[in-house]
Amino acid sequence: MLEGHGFEVTDLGVSVSQEKFIAAVADRKPDVLAMSALLTTTMVEMQHVVRALGEAGQRDRVKVIVGGAPVTRAYADQIRADGYAADAPDAVVLCKEILKVA
Ligand code: B12
């Protein structure tokens, strides 16, 4: 959906470690880091990535958005993500909003 709307997407795959997220942000300098979790057990790792981004001095350089079946807007707010969307079309709208592109 994002590629269809003109975004360049790097897919880091599944079971992505905190270290891999941080390295990819440092290397590729994306505007947005999007994380998806299907399980409550993996969802909690999102907060660790957000914290690690801060520790690496990268948090201000990238917008963090989250989603997936167990993830809620309240959880996104709690971990200080920049956005949450419930489905793929809304993820596109969200990216355009937070990047202020038409
Ligand atoms: C298919 C499925 C499986 C398949 C996965 C196959 C595969 N290779 O992907 C199999 C059978 C393997 C499976 C296994 C398990 N599953 Co399962 N599974 C599902 C199911 C039915 C659909 C998931 C899916 O692919 N949906 C389609 C995608 C497109 O939808 P989505 O993930 O919701 O994503 C959309 C939005 O959430 C959003 N979105 C997603 N990510 C992101 C990211 C961002 C940044 C944004 C903005 C938006 C966004 O946009 C997407 C498109 O609209 C869900 C139920 C459900 N309704 O989600 C349960 C579900 C995820 N599974 C569940 C469970 C418990 C399990 C198991 C632990 C079961 C077990 N005891 O073994 C295992 C865990 C396996 C593992 N290691 O992860 C639970 C998780 C509950 C929880 N609270 O953690 C769910 C929610 C079912 C339930 N209601 O109980 N599962």
Backbone and ligand atoms as CSV (ligand in chain L), in Angstrom:
chain,resi,resn,atom,element,x,y,z
A,1,MET,N,N,0.833,-1.207,0.000
A,1,MET,CA,C,0.000,0.000,0.000
A,1,MET,C,C,0.868,1.258,0.000
A,2,LEU,N,N,1.918,1.247,0.825
A,2,LEU,CA,C,2.790,2.425,0.904
A,2,LEU,C,C,3.528,2.629,-0.410
A,3,GLU,N,N,4.052,1.537,-0.990
A,3,GLU,CA,C,4.756,1.660,-2.268
A,3,GLU,C,C,3.802,2.174,-3.344
A,4,GLY,N,N,2.571,1.720,-3.302
A,4,GLY,CA,C,1.581,2.172,-4.270
A,4,GLY,C,C,1.310,3.660,-4.180
A,5,HIS,N,N,1.608,4.242,-3.015
A,5,HIS,CA,C,1.420,5.678,-2.827
A,5,HIS,C,C,2.740,6.432,-2.920
A,6,GLY,N,N,3.756,5.801,-3.472
A,6,GLY,CA,C,5.002,6.523,-3.772
A,6,GLY,C,C,6.081,6.452,-2.712
A,7,PHE,N,N,5.834,5.715,-1.637
A,7,PHE,CA,C,6.869,5.597,-0.603
A,7,PHE,C,C,7.879,4.524,-1.009
A,8,GLU,N,N,9.131,4.751,-0.667
A,8,GLU,CA,C,10.148,3.722,-0.845
A,8,GLU,C,C,10.207,2.927,0.464
A,9,VAL,N,N,10.030,1.624,0.380
A,9,VAL,CA,C,9.921,0.798,1.582
A,9,VAL,C,C,11.067,-0.204,1.658
A,10,THR,N,N,11.714,-0.268,2.811
A,10,THR,CA,C,12.691,-1.321,3.081
A,10,THR,C,C,12.051,-2.293,4.057
A,11,ASP,N,N,11.880,-3.536,3.634
A,11,ASP,CA,C,11.262,-4.545,4.499
A,11,ASP,C,C,12.366,-5.281,5.249
A,12,LEU,N,N,12.397,-5.134,6.565
A,12,LEU,CA,C,13.436,-5.793,7.363
A,12,LEU,C,C,13.086,-7.239,7.684
A,13,GLY,N,N,11.895,-7.674,7.283
A,13,GLY,CA,C,11.528,-9.079,7.471
A,13,GLY,C,C,10.840,-9.341,8.793
A,14,VAL,N,N,10.939,-10.570,9.264
A,14,VAL,CA,C,10.257,-10.973,10.497
A,14,VAL,C,C,11.271,-11.243,11.604
A,15,SER,N,N,10.788,-11.246,12.835
A,15,SER,CA,C,11.644,-11.482,14.013
A,15,SER,C,C,12.858,-10.554,13.998
A,16,VAL,N,N,12.591,-9.268,13.814
A,16,VAL,CA,C,13.658,-8.278,13.682
A,16,VAL,C,C,14.158,-7.875,15.070
A,17,SER,N,N,15.458,-7.977,15.275
A,17,SER,CA,C,16.028,-7.628,16.581
A,17,SER,C,C,16.102,-6.102,16.734
A,18,GLN,N,N,16.184,-5.700,17.989
A,18,GLN,CA,C,16.373,-4.282,18.319
A,18,GLN,C,C,17.609,-3.728,17.587
A,19,GLU,N,N,18.688,-4.495,17.613
A,19,GLU,CA,C,19.943,-4.060,16.985
A,19,GLU,C,C,19.765,-3.846,15.483
A,20,LYS,N,N,18.987,-4.739,14.863
A,20,LYS,CA,C,18.782,-4.616,13.413
A,20,LYS,C,C,17.969,-3.361,13.080
A,21,PHE,N,N,16.961,-3.063,13.914
A,21,PHE,CA,C,16.188,-1.835,13.700
A,21,PHE,C,C,17.107,-0.612,13.798
A,22,ILE,N,N,17.913,-0.555,14.847
A,22,ILE,CA,C,18.766,0.613,15.077
A,22,ILE,C,C,19.776,0.759,13.939
A,23,ALA,N,N,20.382,-0.348,13.526
A,23,ALA,CA,C,21.363,-0.298,12.440
A,23,ALA,C,C,20.715,0.165,11.137
A,24,ALA,N,N,19.496,-0.312,10.878
A,24,ALA,CA,C,18.817,0.059,9.632
A,24,ALA,C,C,18.459,1.545,9.625
A,25,VAL,N,N,18.046,2.071,10.776
A,25,VAL,CA,C,17.720,3.501,10.862
A,25,VAL,C,C,18.984,4.334,10.640
A,26,ALA,N,N,20.099,3.913,11.252
A,26,ALA,CA,C,21.357,4.652,11.094
A,26,ALA,C,C,21.851,4.582,9.649
A,27,ASP,N,N,21.690,3.446,9.038
A,27,ASP,CA,C,22.211,3.209,7.697
A,27,ASP,C,C,21.357,3.878,6.621
A,28,ARG,N,N,20.040,3.666,6.679
A,28,ARG,CA,C,19.162,4.099,5.589
A,28,ARG,C,C,18.513,5.455,5.833
A,29,LYS,N,N,18.572,5.930,7.075
A,29,LYS,CA,C,17.989,7.229,7.423
A,29,LYS,C,C,16.560,7.407,6.877
A,30,PRO,N,N,15.673,6.499,7.266
A,30,PRO,CA,C,14.285,6.607,6.779
A,30,PRO,C,C,13.546,7.742,7.476
A,31,ASP,N,N,12.459,8.187,6.846
A,31,ASP,CA,C,11.583,9.176,7.498
A,31,ASP,C,C,10.725,8.491,8.555
A,32,VAL,N,N,10.376,7.227,8.299
A,32,VAL,CA,C,9.461,6.499,9.180
A,32,VAL,C,C,10.018,5.113,9.488
A,33,LEU,N,N,9.917,4.724,10.743
A,33,LEU,CA,C,10.190,3.333,11.134
A,33,LEU,C,C,8.841,2.729,11.523
A,34,ALA,N,N,8.415,1.702,10.798
A,34,ALA,CA,C,7.133,1.059,11.070
A,34,ALA,C,C,7.370,-0.329,11.655
A,35,MET,N,N,6.717,-0.596,12.772
A,35,MET,CA,C,6.845,-1.911,13.399
A,35,MET,C,C,5.472,-2.560,13.516
A,36,SER,N,N,5.439,-3.850,13.253
A,36,SER,CA,C,4.205,-4.609,13.332
A,36,SER,C,C,4.385,-5.780,14.286
A,37,ALA,N,N,3.367,-6.033,15.105
A,37,ALA,CA,C,3.407,-7.202,15.989
A,37,ALA,C,C,2.071,-7.922,15.910
A,38,LEU,N,N,2.117,-9.250,15.881
A,38,LEU,CA,C,0.880,-10.042,15.864
A,38,LEU,C,C,0.514,-10.551,17.235
A,39,LEU,N,N,1.501,-10.547,18.131
A,39,LEU,CA,C,1.273,-11.151,19.452
A,39,LEU,C,C,1.567,-10.141,20.553
A,40,THR,N,N,0.859,-10.282,21.673
A,40,THR,CA,C,1.150,-9.410,22.814
A,40,THR,C,C,2.593,-9.609,23.300
A,41,THR,N,N,3.096,-10.821,23.124
A,41,THR,CA,C,4.463,-11.094,23.599
A,41,THR,C,C,5.519,-10.374,22.760
A,42,THR,N,N,5.255,-10.187,21.474
A,42,THR,CA,C,6.226,-9.457,20.648
A,42,THR,C,C,5.944,-7.948,20.682
A,43,MET,N,N,4.689,-7.597,20.903
A,43,MET,CA,C,4.307,-6.177,20.975
A,43,MET,C,C,5.145,-5.414,22.003
A,44,VAL,N,N,5.411,-6.045,23.140
A,44,VAL,CA,C,6.133,-5.338,24.203
A,44,VAL,C,C,7.568,-4.988,23.805
A,45,GLU,N,N,8.085,-5.671,22.793
A,45,GLU,CA,C,9.442,-5.355,22.330
A,45,GLU,C,C,9.511,-3.991,21.640
A,46,MET,N,N,8.351,-3.516,21.165
A,46,MET,CA,C,8.344,-2.225,20.455
A,46,MET,C,C,8.871,-1.102,21.353
A,47,GLN,N,N,8.488,-1.149,22.624
A,47,GLN,CA,C,8.941,-0.080,23.531
A,47,GLN,C,C,10.460,-0.105,23.705
A,48,HIS,N,N,11.041,-1.303,23.615
A,48,HIS,CA,C,12.496,-1.401,23.742
A,48,HIS,C,C,13.193,-0.794,22.532
A,49,VAL,N,N,12.588,-0.947,21.378
A,49,VAL,CA,C,13.176,-0.351,20.169
A,49,VAL,C,C,13.107,1.179,20.258
A,50,VAL,N,N,11.952,1.682,20.729
A,50,VAL,CA,C,11.814,3.141,20.870
A,50,VAL,C,C,12.867,3.669,21.846
A,51,ARG,N,N,13.055,2.951,22.951
A,51,ARG,CA,C,14.046,3.389,23.936
A,51,ARG,C,C,15.461,3.320,23.356
A,52,ALA,N,N,15.750,2.240,22.631
A,52,ALA,CA,C,17.084,2.069,22.049
A,52,ALA,C,C,17.373,3.141,20.997
A,53,LEU,N,N,16.337,3.564,20.289
A,53,LEU,CA,C,16.525,4.650,19.319
A,53,LEU,C,C,16.986,5.913,20.037
A,54,GLY,N,N,16.369,6.176,21.181
A,54,GLY,CA,C,16.754,7.344,21.989
A,54,GLY,C,C,18.186,7.227,22.462
A,55,GLU,N,N,18.539,6.063,22.959
A,55,GLU,CA,C,19.895,5.851,23.478
A,55,GLU,C,C,20.934,5.981,22.366
A,56,ALA,N,N,20.528,5.652,21.134
A,56,ALA,CA,C,21.447,5.752,19.990
A,56,ALA,C,C,21.438,7.158,19.379
A,57,GLY,N,N,20.631,8.071,19.988
A,57,GLY,CA,C,20.571,9.446,19.478
A,57,GLY,C,C,19.831,9.563,18.156
A,58,GLN,N,N,18.961,8.581,17.873
A,58,GLN,CA,C,18.278,8.563,16.573
A,58,GLN,C,C,16.789,8.908,16.687
A,59,ARG,N,N,16.276,9.050,17.916
A,59,ARG,CA,C,14.823,9.145,18.066
A,59,ARG,C,C,14.228,10.371,17.376
A,60,ASP,N,N,14.972,11.481,17.375
A,60,ASP,CA,C,14.427,12.699,16.784
A,60,ASP,C,C,14.486,12.690,15.261
A,61,ARG,N,N,15.225,11.744,14.717
A,61,ARG,CA,C,15.412,11.736,13.262
A,61,ARG,C,C,14.382,10.912,12.519
A,62,VAL,N,N,13.590,10.135,13.248
A,62,VAL,CA,C,12.684,9.209,12.567
A,62,VAL,C,C,11.337,9.162,13.291
A,63,LYS,N,N,10.264,9.110,12.511
A,63,LYS,CA,C,8.934,8.931,13.092
A,63,LYS,C,C,8.691,7.436,13.266
A,64,VAL,N,N,8.175,7.071,14.425
A,64,VAL,CA,C,7.918,5.657,14.705
A,64,VAL,C,C,6.413,5.400,14.671
A,65,ILE,N,N,5.996,4.449,13.840
A,65,ILE,CA,C,4.582,4.073,13.828
A,65,ILE,C,C,4.464,2.574,14.104
A,66,VAL,N,N,3.345,2.197,14.723
A,66,VAL,CA,C,3.169,0.805,15.133
A,66,VAL,C,C,1.771,0.318,14.765
A,67,GLY,N,N,1.649,-1.004,14.650
A,67,GLY,CA,C,0.355,-1.601,14.358
A,67,GLY,C,C,0.415,-3.102,14.494
A,68,GLY,N,N,-0.683,-3.755,14.158
A,68,GLY,CA,C,-0.803,-5.202,14.278
A,68,GLY,C,C,-1.938,-5.559,15.218
A,69,ALA,N,N,-2.378,-6.813,15.141
A,69,ALA,CA,C,-3.606,-7.236,15.833
A,69,ALA,C,C,-3.708,-6.822,17.309
A,70,PRO,N,N,-2.666,-7.024,18.141
A,70,PRO,CA,C,-2.834,-6.694,19.564
A,70,PRO,C,C,-2.538,-5.233,19.892
A,71,VAL,N,N,-2.036,-4.482,18.932
A,71,VAL,CA,C,-1.566,-3.110,19.189
A,71,VAL,C,C,-2.750,-2.142,19.140
A,72,THR,N,N,-2.769,-1.213,20.081
A,72,THR,CA,C,-3.842,-0.215,20.146
A,72,THR,C,C,-3.231,1.185,20.121
A,73,ARG,N,N,-4.102,2.144,19.868
A,73,ARG,CA,C,-3.647,3.543,19.907
A,73,ARG,C,C,-3.119,3.883,21.305
A,74,ALA,N,N,-3.786,3.366,22.321
A,74,ALA,CA,C,-3.347,3.646,23.696
A,74,ALA,C,C,-1.935,3.102,23.928
A,75,TYR,N,N,-1.671,1.904,23.394
A,75,TYR,CA,C,-0.320,1.339,23.555
A,75,TYR,C,C,0.705,2.196,22.789
A,76,ALA,N,N,0.326,2.639,21.601
A,76,ALA,CA,C,1.232,3.490,20.815
A,76,ALA,C,C,1.580,4.760,21.594
A,77,ASP,N,N,0.557,5.350,22.222
A,77,ASP,CA,C,0.793,6.560,23.030
A,77,ASP,C,C,1.690,6.242,24.224
A,78,GLN,N,N,1.411,5.104,24.847
A,78,GLN,CA,C,2.161,4.707,26.045
A,78,GLN,C,C,3.657,4.564,25.767
A,79,ILE,N,N,4.002,4.022,24.606
A,79,ILE,CA,C,5.432,3.820,24.302
A,79,ILE,C,C,6.026,5.015,23.548
A,80,ARG,N,N,5.200,6.064,23.412
A,80,ARG,CA,C,5.633,7.298,22.743
A,80,ARG,C,C,6.002,7.082,21.286
A,81,ALA,N,N,5.202,6.259,20.622
A,81,ALA,CA,C,5.315,6.165,19.168
A,81,ALA,C,C,4.681,7.430,18.583
A,82,ASP,N,N,4.978,7.701,17.328
A,82,ASP,CA,C,4.419,8.897,16.698
A,82,ASP,C,C,3.068,8.632,16.051
A,83,GLY,N,N,2.719,7.348,15.897
A,83,GLY,CA,C,1.429,7.077,15.290
A,83,GLY,C,C,1.048,5.618,15.316
A,84,TYR,N,N,-0.266,5.408,15.141
A,84,TYR,CA,C,-0.856,4.065,15.094
A,84,TYR,C,C,-1.926,4.082,14.020
A,85,ALA,N,N,-2.067,2.965,13.301
A,85,ALA,CA,C,-3.192,2.830,12.371
A,85,ALA,C,C,-3.708,1.407,12.452
A,86,ALA,N,N,-5.007,1.252,12.239
A,86,ALA,CA,C,-5.656,-0.058,12.406
A,86,ALA,C,C,-5.562,-0.922,11.160
A,87,ASP,N,N,-5.318,-0.294,9.995
A,87,ASP,CA,C,-5.192,-1.109,8.782
A,87,ASP,C,C,-4.262,-0.416,7.788
A,88,ALA,N,N,-4.017,-1.113,6.688
A,88,ALA,CA,C,-3.015,-0.625,5.736
A,88,ALA,C,C,-3.411,0.702,5.067
A,89,PRO,N,N,-4.661,0.868,4.624
A,89,PRO,CA,C,-5.012,2.171,4.039
A,89,PRO,C,C,-4.796,3.318,5.032
A,90,ASP,N,N,-5.153,3.080,6.292
A,90,ASP,CA,C,-4.961,4.138,7.291
A,90,ASP,C,C,-3.481,4.350,7.610
A,91,ALA,N,N,-2.658,3.318,7.413
A,91,ALA,CA,C,-1.208,3.488,7.606
A,91,ALA,C,C,-0.645,4.463,6.565
A,92,VAL,N,N,-1.182,4.409,5.363
A,92,VAL,CA,C,-0.749,5.346,4.313
A,92,VAL,C,C,-1.160,6.769,4.693
A,93,VAL,N,N,-2.405,6.910,5.125
A,93,VAL,CA,C,-2.898,8.232,5.547
A,93,VAL,C,C,-2.035,8.762,6.690
A,94,LEU,N,N,-1.731,7.885,7.642
A,94,LEU,CA,C,-0.915,8.264,8.801
A,94,LEU,C,C,0.467,8.747,8.360
A,95,CYS,N,N,1.114,8.001,7.481
A,95,CYS,CA,C,2.456,8.400,7.025
A,95,CYS,C,C,2.414,9.761,6.342
A,96,LYS,N,N,1.405,9.971,5.512
A,96,LYS,CA,C,1.298,11.260,4.825
A,96,LYS,C,C,1.072,12.391,5.830
A,97,GLU,N,N,0.274,12.107,6.854
A,97,GLU,CA,C,-0.008,13.132,7.872
A,97,GLU,C,C,1.249,13.482,8.665
A,98,ILE,N,N,1.958,12.465,9.148
A,98,ILE,CA,C,3.089,12.787,10.027
A,98,ILE,C,C,4.267,13.353,9.251
A,99,LEU,N,N,4.327,13.063,7.935
A,99,LEU,CA,C,5.406,13.630,7.115
A,99,LEU,C,C,4.958,14.914,6.407
A,100,LYS,N,N,3.669,15.225,6.592
A,100,LYS,CA,C,3.099,16.424,5.983
A,100,LYS,C,C,3.306,16.453,4.472
A,101,VAL,N,N,2.997,15.318,3.833
A,101,VAL,CA,C,3.023,15.268,2.369
A,101,VAL,C,C,1.598,15.051,1.869
A,102,ALA,N,N,1.326,15.499,0.647
A,102,ALA,CA,C,-0.041,15.443,0.112
A,102,ALA,C,C,-0.433,14.017,-0.244
L,1,B12,C1,C,-2.868,-16.157,10.313
L,1,B12,C2,C,-2.654,-16.191,11.821
L,1,B12,C3,C,-1.709,-17.095,12.283
L,1,B12,C4,C,-0.832,-17.926,11.346
L,1,B12,C5,C,0.321,-17.033,10.818
L,1,B12,C6,C,0.793,-17.493,9.456
L,1,B12,C7,C,1.893,-16.591,8.927
L,1,B12,N1,N,2.912,-17.209,8.388
L,1,B12,O1,O,1.811,-15.384,8.990
L,1,B12,C8,C,-0.372,-19.069,12.289
L,1,B12,C9,C,-1.354,-20.220,12.166
L,1,B12,C10,C,1.033,-19.576,12.086
L,1,B12,C11,C,-0.561,-18.409,13.662
L,1,B12,C12,C,0.085,-18.849,14.791
L,1,B12,C13,C,-0.098,-18.299,16.034
L,1,B12,N2,N,-1.011,-17.373,16.383
L,1,B12,CO1,CO,-2.047,-16.410,15.090
L,1,B12,N3,N,-3.226,-15.460,14.025
L,1,B12,C14,C,-3.408,-15.369,12.712
L,1,B12,C15,C,-4.572,-14.419,12.386
L,1,B12,C16,C,-5.825,-15.297,12.129
L,1,B12,C17,C,-4.417,-13.504,11.195
L,1,B12,C18,C,-3.113,-12.695,11.178
L,1,B12,C19,C,-2.950,-12.041,9.826
L,1,B12,O2,O,-2.068,-12.402,9.052
L,1,B12,N4,N,-3.826,-11.102,9.518
L,1,B12,C20,C,-3.786,-10.402,8.235
L,1,B12,C21,C,-2.993,-9.141,8.385
L,1,B12,C22,C,-2.961,-8.421,7.028
L,1,B12,O3,O,-3.688,-8.356,9.313
L,1,B12,P1,P,-2.984,-7.737,10.566
L,1,B12,O4,O,-1.806,-8.558,10.956
L,1,B12,O5,O,-4.012,-7.458,11.611
L,1,B12,O6,O,-2.474,-6.401,9.984
L,1,B12,C23,C,-3.337,-5.343,9.649
L,1,B12,C24,C,-3.457,-4.307,10.760
L,1,B12,O7,O,-3.235,-4.841,12.050
L,1,B12,C25,C,-2.487,-3.239,10.361
L,1,B12,N5,N,-1.095,-3.371,10.729
L,1,B12,C26,C,-0.366,-4.483,10.938
L,1,B12,N6,N,0.890,-4.164,11.198
L,1,B12,C27,C,0.983,-2.841,11.153
L,1,B12,C28,C,2.085,-2.007,11.364
L,1,B12,C29,C,1.915,-0.619,11.270
L,1,B12,C30,C,3.079,0.286,11.488
L,1,B12,C31,C,0.623,-0.083,11.000
L,1,B12,C32,C,0.454,1.382,10.954
L,1,B12,C33,C,-0.467,-0.930,10.796
L,1,B12,C34,C,-0.255,-2.290,10.862
L,1,B12,O8,O,-2.545,-3.254,8.948
L,1,B12,C35,C,-2.705,-4.601,8.498
L,1,B12,C36,C,-3.535,-4.606,7.263
L,1,B12,O9,O,-4.817,-4.084,7.480
L,1,B12,C37,C,-4.670,-13.597,13.719
L,1,B12,C38,C,-6.058,-13.067,14.056
L,1,B12,C39,C,-6.286,-11.677,13.555
L,1,B12,N7,N,-7.524,-11.337,13.412
L,1,B12,O10,O,-5.338,-10.890,13.333
L,1,B12,C40,C,-4.165,-14.607,14.743
L,1,B12,C41,C,-3.458,-14.104,16.014
L,1,B12,C42,C,-2.468,-13.016,15.655
L,1,B12,N8,N,-2.722,-15.285,16.461
L,1,B12,C43,C,-2.701,-15.402,17.745
L,1,B12,C44,C,-1.989,-16.423,18.442
L,1,B12,C45,C,-2.228,-16.511,19.915
L,1,B12,C46,C,-1.135,-17.306,17.753
L,1,B12,C47,C,-0.228,-18.379,18.372
L,1,B12,C48,C,0.544,-17.935,19.625
L,1,B12,C49,C,-1.092,-19.602,18.623
L,1,B12,C50,C,-0.357,-20.742,19.341
L,1,B12,N9,N,-0.737,-20.928,20.597
L,1,B12,O11,O,0.506,-21.380,18.759
L,1,B12,C51,C,0.723,-18.712,17.213
L,1,B12,C52,C,2.002,-17.811,17.257
L,1,B12,C53,C,2.953,-18.081,16.112
L,1,B12,C54,C,4.106,-17.123,16.120
L,1,B12,N10,N,5.326,-17.616,16.323
L,1,B12,O12,O,3.933,-15.913,15.952
L,1,B12,C55,C,-3.492,-14.314,18.436
L,1,B12,C56,C,-2.602,-13.292,19.150
L,1,B12,C57,C,-3.251,-12.866,20.449
L,1,B12,C58,C,-2.363,-12.028,21.290
L,1,B12,N11,N,-3.003,-11.196,22.078
L,1,B12,O13,O,-1.161,-12.071,21.272
L,1,B12,C59,C,-4.349,-13.742,17.276
L,1,B12,C60,C,-4.679,-12.250,17.395
L,1,B12,C61,C,-5.675,-14.567,17.260
L,1,B12,C62,C,-6.496,-14.397,18.539
L,1,B12,N12,N,-7.474,-13.484,18.512
L,1,B12,O14,O,-6.258,-15.042,19.495
L,1,B12,N13,N,-1.395,-17.374,13.593
